[in-house]
Amino acid sequence: MSKINSQATRTNAARGEKPVIGVAKKSSTNSPSRITNSKRSRSSRISNIAATDPSGTTATEKPRSKKAVRASAPSIAELVMDTPEGVYVAWKMFSELARDSPAREQLRNRLMERYREVVRYTAERMHKRLPAEVDVDDLTSAGLFGLMDAINSFDLSRNVKFETYCAQRIRGAIFDELRAMDWVPRLVRSRTATMDRAKKAIEMEHGQKATEDEVAERLQMNPDDFEKLNRDSKPVGIVSLNRKWNDKDSGNESREMDVAKDRGQEMPTDRIHRIDVQELLTKGLSRSERLILILYYYEEMTMKEIGLTLDLSESRVSQMHSSILARLKAQMKHRVKDL
């Protein structure tokens, strides 16, 4: 090594250059390898501190800002739909969820609980115009299905109030249930409504009960077609014998079976009453006068038929009938209380 250095010195001297003295330099602390090692050691210390940090946060994690925390959507169980803002948040979440997700079904149930009073209100209003046999709870159950369909098909982007939208769907579901319960075909109901509208219009114009000729003229129908329409618009009604109704005078509750009238036979009391009245009216009359009253009022025969039976003229029967009524009116004037 000394020989090489002396040779290099002589070569430089021959060239006229200054000799280069070889000095061994110490490694500087700012060398790249030393800086890299220091960074590695520093990062290892930080990782060790993060591993033992009781707070559980590491140096690589960035803490969430307050705005990010506020913007995070609440869970379905934490939703409070007592305010318009809470309801809007619920609808926003519902529109963003997938249709077949369990979370959407859970949120739909929450919305149904929120709007179930609309169903009850609509069912009670419709029940007032229906017969007593229809139960308001059945209408409410049908209306809940309409509310479910309204929630599933509601579009939040249209800026329409949900109460206004769901009311029509609820009414439609209730009407569908009523049509399913009704045994009368819809065509018969339609013809009945047509007849009722024509009769009401005539009664409002003339102030009296409408006749069939007036209704046919209003509907612009010939007699044959009107007769068919009138016959088809009168369905046979069915009444349950177990239907209950309240007597307003006594306050007792009865069934239709208890007060139904049997038209197949006459009540014994009514028959006895008719016999007593007949004997009282015909008392003191001759045989021909008594027969005229019985045949005319009880057998419902005409004056001409009575005249042929008694071998009298029709005018004579009419004259005798007028005379009998005048005498009976004078006799029964003071016996009204007995009748």
Contacts in CASP RR format, 6 or more apart in sequence:
PFRMAT RR
TARGET T0000
AUTHOR 0000-0000-0000
METHOD contacts of the structure
MODEL  1
MSKINSQATRTNAARGEKPVIGVAKKSSTNSPSRITNSKRSRSSRISNIA
ATDPSGTTATEKPRSKKAVRASAPSIAELVMDTPEGVYVAWKMFSELARD
SPAREQLRNRLMERYREVVRYTAERMHKRLPAEVDVDDLTSAGLFGLMDA
INSFDLSRNVKFETYCAQRIRGAIFDELRAMDWVPRLVRSRTATMDRAKK
AIEMEHGQKATEDEVAERLQMNPDDFEKLNRDSKPVGIVSLNRKWNDKDS
GNESREMDVAKDRGQEMPTDRIHRIDVQELLTKGLSRSERLILILYYYEE
MTMKEIGLTLDLSESRVSQMHSSILARLKAQMKHRVKDL
5 22 0 8 1.000
8 20 0 8 1.000
9 19 0 8 1.000
12 18 0 8 1.000
12 19 0 8 1.000
12 20 0 8 1.000
13 19 0 8 1.000
27 34 0 8 1.000
28 34 0 8 1.000
46 59 0 8 1.000
47 59 0 8 1.000
50 57 0 8 1.000
50 58 0 8 1.000
50 59 0 8 1.000
57 63 0 8 1.000
73 89 0 8 1.000
73 93 0 8 1.000
74 89 0 8 1.000
76 93 0 8 1.000
76 103 0 8 1.000
76 106 0 8 1.000
76 107 0 8 1.000
76 110 0 8 1.000
79 86 0 8 1.000
79 89 0 8 1.000
79 90 0 8 1.000
79 93 0 8 1.000
79 107 0 8 1.000
79 110 0 8 1.000
80 86 0 8 1.000
81 87 0 8 1.000
81 90 0 8 1.000
81 110 0 8 1.000
81 111 0 8 1.000
81 114 0 8 1.000
87 114 0 8 1.000
90 107 0 8 1.000
90 110 0 8 1.000
90 111 0 8 1.000
90 114 0 8 1.000
91 111 0 8 1.000
91 154 0 8 1.000
91 156 0 8 1.000
91 162 0 8 1.000
92 156 0 8 1.000
93 107 0 8 1.000
94 104 0 8 1.000
94 107 0 8 1.000
94 108 0 8 1.000
94 111 0 8 1.000
94 151 0 8 1.000
95 156 0 8 1.000
97 103 0 8 1.000
97 104 0 8 1.000
97 107 0 8 1.000
98 104 0 8 1.000
108 148 0 8 1.000
108 151 0 8 1.000
108 152 0 8 1.000
111 151 0 8 1.000
112 144 0 8 1.000
112 147 0 8 1.000
112 148 0 8 1.000
112 151 0 8 1.000
115 147 0 8 1.000
115 151 0 8 1.000
115 162 0 8 1.000
115 163 0 8 1.000
115 166 0 8 1.000
116 144 0 8 1.000
116 147 0 8 1.000
118 147 0 8 1.000
118 163 0 8 1.000
118 166 0 8 1.000
118 167 0 8 1.000
118 170 0 8 1.000
119 140 0 8 1.000
119 143 0 8 1.000
119 144 0 8 1.000
119 147 0 8 1.000
119 170 0 8 1.000
120 140 0 8 1.000
122 143 0 8 1.000
122 167 0 8 1.000
122 170 0 8 1.000
122 171 0 8 1.000
122 174 0 8 1.000
123 136 0 8 1.000
123 139 0 8 1.000
123 140 0 8 1.000
123 143 0 8 1.000
123 170 0 8 1.000
123 174 0 8 1.000
124 136 0 8 1.000
126 139 0 8 1.000
126 171 0 8 1.000
126 174 0 8 1.000
127 134 0 8 1.000
127 136 0 8 1.000
127 139 0 8 1.000
130 178 0 8 1.000
132 243 0 8 1.000
132 245 0 8 1.000
133 240 0 8 1.000
133 243 0 8 1.000
134 178 0 8 1.000
134 181 0 8 1.000
138 177 0 8 1.000
139 174 0 8 1.000
139 177 0 8 1.000
139 178 0 8 1.000
142 173 0 8 1.000
142 174 0 8 1.000
142 176 0 8 1.000
142 177 0 8 1.000
143 170 0 8 1.000
143 173 0 8 1.000
143 174 0 8 1.000
143 177 0 8 1.000
145 173 0 8 1.000
146 166 0 8 1.000
146 169 0 8 1.000
146 170 0 8 1.000
146 172 0 8 1.000
146 173 0 8 1.000
147 166 0 8 1.000
147 169 0 8 1.000
147 170 0 8 1.000
147 173 0 8 1.000
149 169 0 8 1.000
149 173 0 8 1.000
150 162 0 8 1.000
150 165 0 8 1.000
150 166 0 8 1.000
150 169 0 8 1.000
150 170 0 8 1.000
151 166 0 8 1.000
154 162 0 8 1.000
154 165 0 8 1.000
154 166 0 8 1.000
179 186 0 8 1.000
182 189 0 8 1.000
183 238 0 8 1.000
184 235 0 8 1.000
187 232 0 8 1.000
188 232 0 8 1.000
188 233 0 8 1.000
188 235 0 8 1.000
191 229 0 8 1.000
191 232 0 8 1.000
191 233 0 8 1.000
192 233 0 8 1.000
192 234 0 8 1.000
192 235 0 8 1.000
194 219 0 8 1.000
194 229 0 8 1.000
194 233 0 8 1.000
195 215 0 8 1.000
195 229 0 8 1.000
195 230 0 8 1.000
195 233 0 8 1.000
198 210 0 8 1.000
198 215 0 8 1.000
198 218 0 8 1.000
198 219 0 8 1.000
199 210 0 8 1.000
199 215 0 8 1.000
201 218 0 8 1.000
202 210 0 8 1.000
202 214 0 8 1.000
202 215 0 8 1.000
202 218 0 8 1.000
203 209 0 8 1.000
203 210 0 8 1.000
206 214 0 8 1.000
212 226 0 8 1.000
212 230 0 8 1.000
215 226 0 8 1.000
216 222 0 8 1.000
216 223 0 8 1.000
216 226 0 8 1.000
219 226 0 8 1.000
219 229 0 8 1.000
221 229 0 8 1.000
239 256 0 8 1.000
240 256 0 8 1.000
241 255 0 8 1.000
241 256 0 8 1.000
241 257 0 8 1.000
241 260 0 8 1.000
242 255 0 8 1.000
242 256 0 8 1.000
242 257 0 8 1.000
243 255 0 8 1.000
243 256 0 8 1.000
244 253 0 8 1.000
244 254 0 8 1.000
244 255 0 8 1.000
244 256 0 8 1.000
245 253 0 8 1.000
245 254 0 8 1.000
245 255 0 8 1.000
245 256 0 8 1.000
246 252 0 8 1.000
246 253 0 8 1.000
246 254 0 8 1.000
247 253 0 8 1.000
247 254 0 8 1.000
277 339 0 8 1.000
278 294 0 8 1.000
278 298 0 8 1.000
280 338 0 8 1.000
280 339 0 8 1.000
281 293 0 8 1.000
281 328 0 8 1.000
281 332 0 8 1.000
282 289 0 8 1.000
282 290 0 8 1.000
282 293 0 8 1.000
282 294 0 8 1.000
285 293 0 8 1.000
285 324 0 8 1.000
288 310 0 8 1.000
288 312 0 8 1.000
288 320 0 8 1.000
289 320 0 8 1.000
289 324 0 8 1.000
291 306 0 8 1.000
291 309 0 8 1.000
291 310 0 8 1.000
292 306 0 8 1.000
292 310 0 8 1.000
292 317 0 8 1.000
292 320 0 8 1.000
292 321 0 8 1.000
292 324 0 8 1.000
293 324 0 8 1.000
295 301 0 8 1.000
295 305 0 8 1.000
295 306 0 8 1.000
295 309 0 8 1.000
296 303 0 8 1.000
296 306 0 8 1.000
296 321 0 8 1.000
301 309 0 8 1.000
303 314 0 8 1.000
303 317 0 8 1.000
303 318 0 8 1.000
303 321 0 8 1.000
304 314 0 8 1.000
306 312 0 8 1.000
306 317 0 8 1.000
307 313 0 8 1.000
307 314 0 8 1.000
307 316 0 8 1.000
307 317 0 8 1.000
310 317 0 8 1.000
312 320 0 8 1.000
332 339 0 8 1.000
END
